[in-house]
Amino acid sequence: MTDKKPLGSRIAHKIRQTRRLSRKTVAFLFLLAGSVLVALTALLFAHMAEFALELNAKWVQRHPWYVWVALPFGLPLIVWLTRKYAPYTVGSGIPQVLASLSMPYGSVKTRLIVLGQTCLKIPLTFLGMLFGASIGREGPSVQVGAAVMAAWGAWCKKHNFAFKGMQENDLMAAGAAGGLAAAFNAPLAGVVFAIEELGRGVMLRWDRQILIGVLAAGFINVAIQGNNPYFSGFHGDELQHMLLWALAAGLVCGVAGGLFARALYKGAAAYTPQKWRGWVRRHPLLLAGMMGVLLAAVGTLYQGQTFGTGYGEASAALRRMYDAPPAVAVGKWLATVFSYWAGIPGGIFTPSLTIGAMLGQHIADIAQLQSGANVVVLLCMVAFLAAATQSPLTAAVVVMEMTGGQNLLFWMLLSALFASQVSRQFSPRPFYHAAGMRFRQRVQEEYAAERRQEEENKAV
């Protein structure tokens, strides 16, 4: 028979339990507050991007000459502003997050996602869309989300409010994946992105706090905007010979996506004659102007269908309402590559989905597929995104949530996996991670130069 504890001891034990519960509740509330900040930032970014795209479409329709002024002169302006005020915001934003996650803890850990500079990516991307560049906001939302959550966590730690047991990597991963979930209105895709993309080659502790932070950002966005798919109106069922369609989509998009990732990584200098490569690297503003001229030419040829994210074209193709001009997928492929080579902030996520949708429409037209063309479009959207990023699970889950095509998830996974393997034959390293290593090396070189300068100053 055991003796009962004294009443005083039992009361003290209950008080300690209550305090522990209270601390956990407070920590959860601060995590939720960080997720709210990430979601609201992504939502603001989304509205700004939609406004920019609407203005661009209106101005292009009314004044066809607009892009011939805005792109050749506007892109160099964006490059100048980026290099002067926010040099680490160039491109997608996902490589910067991956580089930050892989760097050792210390003073340079968060250099690529400093809050003030990173938030400038929003107006800079807005300008790129306004001028007509083929860029998206989802990659930038990832970098901004990581910066917001990292800054929030550092502030909370400084004042001993919360996150004492969370490392910077945990906070960055939660913010980055939460930014993607909020941008696409796809909470589950954010979790898969965190595990497959952010956790590749990096030690992350997948405890409940990170996953809750990601899901919270997505669900907060759902609560504000409603549980509406990003691409609404898709309805499709399995086709005859579905296996062949899935493999065909994976093969075509795997080749196109692998070449796409290879072109993005190598840059414009790699495709110019040897004697001009040094000039191209030394004159980023002139390069941006040249890319602007090429973008204006491609956009004019295809009557504006290669400008911006291409959301309207992809959405119409999914609803069987898109009459694709000949080779428009090639035009969108080139427009996105030219936009990236220009050196401006902007993502490739949604433009990649649009390229895939256009390729799918071309395949359906060539095969004279009357009904079910939108299913081929869906498979190609998944396959091209998987090929471009070599993240097949993320691609399949993102498109599933964006379209509500859960009944075709198996075939989307199959196309994504096959396309990813085909893409590796042209681009052996995943684009985001290869680009991330460049940012990591750049930061390390800058830090080493700063240390040498400090030592020289001390010696003097």
FENJO-V219758 format. One record per backbone hydrogen bond with DSSP energy under -0.5 kcal/mol. CO is the residue of the C=O (numbers start at 1). NH is the residue of the N-H. Records with the same first field share a line. If there is no record, write none. Layout:
BEGIN
CO=NH ; NH
END
This chain:
BEGIN
6=10
7=11
8=12
9=13
10=14
11=15
12=16
13=17
14=18
15=19
16=20
17=21
18=22
19=23
20=24
21=25
22=26
23=27
24=28
25=29
26=30
27=31
28=32
29=33
30=34
31=35
32=36
33=37
34=38
35=39
36=40
37=41
38=42
39=43
40=44
41=45
42=46
43=47
44=48
45=49
46=50
47=51
48=52
49=53
50=54
51=55
52=56
53=57
54=58
55=59
56=60
57=61
58=62
59=63
63=66
65=68 ; 69
66=69 ; 70
67=71 ; 72
69=73
70=74
71=75
73=77
74=78
75=79
76=80
77=81
78=82
79=83
80=84
81=85 ; 86
82=86
86=89
87=90
91=346
93=97
94=98
95=99
96=100
97=101
98=102
99=103
100=103
106=109
108=111
110=113
111=114
114=118
115=119
116=120
117=120
118=121
119=122 ; 123
120=124
121=125
122=126
123=127
124=128
125=129
126=130
127=131
128=132 ; 133
133=135 ; 308
136=347
137=141
138=142
139=142 ; 143
140=144
141=145
142=146
143=147
144=148
145=149
146=150
147=151
148=152
149=153
150=154
151=155
152=156
153=157
154=158
155=159
156=161
157=160
163=166
167=171
168=172
169=173
170=174
171=175
172=176
173=177
174=178
175=179
176=180
177=181
178=182
179=183
180=184
181=185 ; 186
186=190
187=191
188=192
189=193
190=194
191=195
192=196
193=197 ; 198
194=199
197=200
199=201 ; 202
202=204
204=206
205=207
207=210 ; 211
208=212
209=213
210=214
211=215
212=216
213=217
214=218
215=219
216=220
217=221
218=222
219=223
220=224
221=225
222=226
226=228
230=232
231=234
239=242
241=244 ; 245
242=246
243=247
244=248
245=249
246=250
247=251
248=252
249=253
250=254
251=255
252=256
253=257
254=258
255=259
256=260
257=261
258=262
259=263
260=264
261=265
262=266
263=267
267=270
268=271
269=272
273=276 ; 277
274=277 ; 278
276=280
277=281
278=282
279=283
283=287
284=288
285=289
286=290
287=291
288=292
289=293
290=294
291=295
292=296
293=297
294=298
295=299
296=300
297=301
298=302
299=304
300=303
302=305
304=307
310=314
311=315
312=316
313=317
314=318
315=319
316=321
317=320
318=235
321=323
322=324
325=328
327=331
328=332
329=333
330=334
331=335
332=336
333=337
334=338
335=134 ; 339
336=340
337=341
338=342
339=344
340=343
344=91
347=136
348=352
349=353
350=354
351=355
352=356
353=357
354=358
355=359
356=360
357=361
358=362
359=363
360=364
361=365
362=366
363=367
364=369
365=368
368=370
372=375 ; 376
373=377
374=378
375=379
376=380
377=381
378=382
379=383
380=384
381=385
382=386
383=387
384=388
385=389
386=390
391=395
392=396
393=397
394=398
395=399
396=400
397=401
398=402
399=403
400=404 ; 405
402=231
404=406
405=408
406=409
408=412
409=413
410=414
411=415
412=416
413=417
414=418
415=419
416=420
417=421
418=422
419=423
420=424
421=425
422=425
423=426 ; 427
430=434
431=435
432=436
433=437
434=438
435=439
436=440
437=441
438=442
439=443
440=444
441=445
442=446
443=447
444=448
445=449
446=450
447=451
448=452
449=453
450=454
451=455
452=456
453=457
454=458
455=459
456=460
END
